[in-house]
Amino acid sequence: MEKFILGAMLGMAGGALMVANNCKLRNLVKKNQDDLMAKAEQYIDRKLEESGSQN
């Protein structure tokens, strides 16, 4: 388990360095984060509407 955690930490650090040093990759990550947040907001809104109509 310790090796897994260490590997995950090293992978995250390496990925962060790659993103910080590459503008195209940084923009791709930002776009994907924005898309994910939009989908999450749509899902939450839909669930709130469904729960509101059931009451």
N, C-alpha and C positions, 0 to 999 in steps of 0.2 A: 504494500500500500504506500509506503514511503517513497518508493521509486516512482510510482505512478504520480503522486503529488508533485515530486520534484520535476518529473518530465513535463507535467502540465504547466507548472510555473515557468520552466525554461521555454516551453513552446509559446506561452502567452507573451513572455518578454521578447522573444525573437520576432513574433508577429507584430508586436507593438513597434519594434525598431524598424521593421520593413515598412510598415504603414507610415511611420513618422518621416522616413527618408524617401518616400515615393509619392508624388503628388497624385498621379493617376489612381494608385491603389487607395489613397486616402479619400479621394472623391468617390470611388466605388463603395467603400465602407460607409461613408456618409449617406450615399443614396440608398443603400440597403437598409440602414438604420431608419431612415425616413419612411421607406416603404413598410417596414415592419411596424413602426409606430402607427402609421395610418391604418394598417390592417387590424391592429389591436384596438384602436379607437372604434373602428367600424363594428368589430365583434362585441365590444362592451356596449356600444349604443344599441345594437340589435338585441342583446340579452336584456338590457334595461327596458326596452320597448316590449319585449315578450313578457317580462315579469310584471310590467305595469298593466298590460292588457288582461292578465290573468286575475288580477285583484279586483 
